[in-house]
Amino acid sequence: MRIGVIGGGQLGMMLGSAAKELGHSCVFVDPNADCSASHVGDVLNYSFDDISFVKKLASSCDVVSYEFENVDTAILNALQKSVPVHPSLSLLEVSKDRYAEKIMLNDNGIETAKFRKVESEVDAHRAAVELGFPFILKTRRFGYDGKGQYFLKNNADLLQAVASIETFSHIAESLVPFDLEVSKIATRSAGGSIAYYPLTQNIHKGGILQMSVAPAFFSEAEHLNFLAEQQVEKICSVYDYIGTLAVEFFVCGKKLIANEIAPRVHNSGHWTLDGGSTSQFENHIRAITGMPLGSTEVSKKITMVNVIGTHVDSQEIKKLNGVEYDYKKSARPGRKLAHFNLVDASDAVIQQALSL
């Protein structure tokens, strides 16, 4: 099959590689003709909000997917009139808005941090009273990797934040005193079967994912893995989801607090490329093309390390027996340039990897 993918970043590149392995091909839409995915497929060089690419893309592929949340829904709806689009546009629309996402999760019995809608300076001060300090003020849309977020410890922080905001469309969230952060990645087929990956343990630095380890190894991991599967199944069923998704959680003792949903393949699932079974990228392609889902069974510990901001010498990664995935990007502060996976690595090797 010919697969259209909106977005040509590293996620698109890895989807394209998986598609090739399965005998499919991809065409990507991206404003950068030399994007990461250009190394694995054709690129239609358009801005993401340019609806004029719809006819060309629809006529050149059998199914359309996307690699990031902030896709113009009007464009996807236009595409859907001519070609199937997966995953669920209804869940995509909800996940693009942090406030709507929290409402949806609570409506489905999934616990989140306490939150308030903030549409004015008055709302921001009211949220401070109702939630108490410290709390986090976030844009409802478009924020990622810590962007568009204010961590407010006191009234002085609040005054500084509101003074810097031109237009309010925010959500205030209470600070969750969590033990650690995890994600649950799963792929659902058109027939409703779900392939679950083991719970993944994540470490962030400066709001950006630095490292993921799977299977998660903390004391409550088995119990919370089962709970996460139940919650993911509920979300997938409500939205008749097809494809791979990730749900990020805070672990608080013996319970999970849902943080965010990513209706796509996810950075914390990059370890699946060397997990000894079917990667999240391959299963996404399998799901959207109607192929049977592959096994997600994992028998070894896999550690994924992101390369952020500056490139790391490939030889240094090889010395650690790491498997490198280069995104073919130029260096820039805060930018994800590559990642590498370590299989059954010792704590000492992992610490070396983090210091590269």
N, C-alpha and C positions, 0 to 999 in steps of 0.2 A: 504494500500500500504506500501511497504518497501522503506524508503527514505534514501539515502546516503547523508551525510553532511561532507564536507571537513572542518575540524576545530572543535575542541571539547571544546572551551572556553565557557564563559557565554552565548554568543549569541546562540551557538549550544545547550547548556543546555535548554535554554528557548524555542528554536524551538522544541527540543525533547519533552518537557512537553506539548507544544501545539499539537504536532502530536499525542501523546498518548490520549489526550482528544478527538481527532477526530477519534480515532480508527486505527491510523497508528502506525508504529514503525520506529525507526531510527537506522542506523549504522554510526558511526563517524570515520573519519580518523584523528589521532592525534599522534604526537611522544610521548606524555605523556599518559601512560595507565591509570593514575589516574586523568585525566583531568576533568573539571567541568561537561562535558556532559556524563561522564562515569556513573553518577548517574541516567541517564534517558534512556540509550541505550547501545548497544554494541560498542566496540572501536576496530578498526583495527590499531594496533600500528606500524605506519610507519612515516618516515619523510615526510614532505609535498612535497619534490622534488623527492621522490623515486617513479619512474614510475612503479615499479613492483607491486604496490597495485592496479593498474587500473583493471586488469582482475578480481581480487578477489572482488573488490567493485562492478564492473559492473554486475557480475553474482549474486550478493546478494541483489540487489535493483531494483526498478522500475523507479526511477527518482533520479537525483543527484542535490544537491545545495551546497552552500558554505557560510561560515559565516565571511569571511574577504577578502579584495581585492587582497592581494599579493599571490594569488594562481598561480601556474605555468600553464600558458595557454596551453602549450603543453600537459600537463596531462589532462586538461579539454577537449581538442580537441580529445585526444585518447579515453576518456570516452564516448564522444558524438557519437562515431561510434557504440556504443553498447547500450547506454541508453540515454534518454533525459536529458539534463543539463540546468537548469534554475537558475538564470536569464541570460540575454543576454551576451554572451561572448564578443561580439563586444563592448558593453558599458563597460564591465569590463576592457578590454584592454585599452580603452581610459582613464578610471578613475584611472588606475594604474600610469599614467604619468601626473603630474600636468600641464606640458606645453601642451600636447596633449588635455587635458581636457579643458583648457582655450580656445584653438583654436576652439574646437568643440562648446563650449558654444557661443562664438562670432559668429561663422558661422551660428548658429541658432537664432541669434538676441537676445541673452541673455547677458546682460552687466556684465562684470567682472572688477576687478582692472586692471590697466595698468600693463603690464608684459613684460619681456624680457628673452630670452633664454641665459643661462650662461654656456658656455662650456670651459672657460679658465679664467685666472686672468684678461686678457685684457677685456673680456666680462663683468666681474664683475665691473671693473672701468668704462666701457662705460655705463653700466646700472645705475650706480650712477649718471652719468652726465645726462642721458636721463630721469630718474625717479625722481631724486633729493632725498636728505635725508629728513626724515627717510624712509627706505624701508626694505623689508624682503627678505632675501635670503634663499631659501628652496631647499632641495633635490627634484628631480623630482619624485623619487620613494621611497617607503618604510617608509617615515616619518609618524608618528601619535602622537597624544597627545603632540604636540609641539616639538617632536624629529626631529633632522635634520634641525632645523630652526635657523636663526641668525637674530636678530633685530638690524639693523644698523642705528645708530643715526648720525654718522659722519665718516670722513675718517679714523680716528684711529680705529673705530670698524671694518670698511671694511678691513683694513690691517691685523688686528688680525684674522678675519674670513678666509680670503683667505690663510693666512699662515697655518691655521689648516686643510685645505681641501687638501686631497691627490689627489683625482680624481674629476674633475668637471663634474657634470651632474645635473645642478641646474636651477632654475627659480628665477628671481628677480621680486617681486611684489611691486607696490606702496602701501603705507599705505592708507587705506580707513578710512576717518574720520566718522565712523558709529555711529548711535545712540544706536543700540543694535543688538544682533545676534538672528536669528531665523532659524528654519528648517521646511521644508515641507516634510511630510512623506506620502507616498501613496502606494497602492498595485494595480497592473494591472493584470487582468486575461488573459488567452490565447485568449479569445474572444474579448479582447480590452476594456472591461469595467474597469473603474478606481474608486477605493474607496479612497477618500482623508480624511486624518486626519486633524483636525484644526491646524492652524499655531502654532508652539511651540516656546516659548521664552526661550533662553538659556543664562546661565551665566557660563563663564569659569574662571579658576584660574590657573595661571602657564601653560596655554596652554591645560589644561585638563578640560573637562566638569564637572562642580560642581553641577549645578541645572538646571532643565527644568520645565517650567510651561505651561500648556495648559488648555483651549485655551489661546493664547497670548492676553494680555489685554491692549496694548498701543493704542493710539488714531487712528492710521492709520491701525490697524490690519485687519479690515474687507476688506478694499480696497486692501491691500497687500496680504491677503489670496487668493483673487480671482486672482490676478496677478501671484502669486506663482503656483496656479493650472494650469494656462495657460502654464507656462513655463515647469512645470513637464510633462504635457500632451504632449508637443512638443518633449521632450526628449524620453519619453516612446514610442511614435509613430514612431519616426525615427529609434529606435533600436528594435522595436517589443518586448518590455520588458515584462517579465512575473515574477511576484514576488513583494516583497516590496523593496522600495528604499527611500533614503532621500537626499534632496538637502539643503545644508546649505547656508544661505544668510546673508549679512549685510543689515540692514535697514538704509537708508540715507534719512531722510525726508519722501517723498512720493514715493520713488523708492527702488528697491531691487538691490543689487549687489551680484551676485552669487559667492560663495567661493569655495565649493567643492561638488562633488557628491559621495554618498556611495551607490553602487549597491547591497544593502543587508539591512537586519534589522539593526537598528541604536540605539546607546545609548540614543539619545534624544527622542526616541519613547518608552522608557521603561515605561513611565507613562500610556501607553495604556493598560497595564496589569490590571489596576484598574480604567480604564476610563468609565466603565459602558457599554461598547460595545465590539466589537471584537478587540483583541489585534493585533499589527503589526505582531506578531509571528504566530498567528492563521491564519490571512489573507494570510501570505506568504505561509504557508502549504496548505491552500485552493487553492491558485493560481497555485502552481506547481503540485498539484494533480488533477486539473480540477474540483474542487468543487466550488460552487457559493461563491462569496465574502460576508463577513458579514458586518453588519452596523458599521459605524465609528462615529455615532452620539454621542456627549458628552454633558451631562447636568450639570456637576459639574466641578469645578476647581481642577486639579490634579497637585501636585508638586512632582517631582522626585528629590531625593538627592542621589548623588553618595557617597559611602564610599571608600575613597582613602588612601592607604598607611598603615593605622593601623585599626584594627577591632574596631567596636563600639558594646558596650553591647546591646544585643537584648532587654533587659528589658527597657533600656533607649528609644529605638525606640518605644516600645509598649506604654510607658507613653505618647507619642505624638500621639497615635493612628495611628502609621505608619505601613505599610505592608512591611515586609522585604523580600528581595530576596538575599540569601547568595550564593556566587559563589563557595564556598568550596575551597578557595585558601589560601595559606600562605601569611602572610603580607610581603610587600616589598615597599619601597618608590616609590610613583607614580603609584602603581598598583591599579586597580579597583577591590575591594574585594567583594562588594555587592552594592545594592541600596535599597532605601525604598521609598514608595509612601505615600503621605499625601493627603487625600481627603477633599476638602473645608477647608483647614487649615487657621487659622488667620495669619497675618503678624508676630505676636509674636511667634507663634508656629514654623513658618518657620525659624525665626532667631535662635530659640533654636536648631532646627534640624541642621542648618549650623554650630553650635558651638560644636556639639558632637564630 
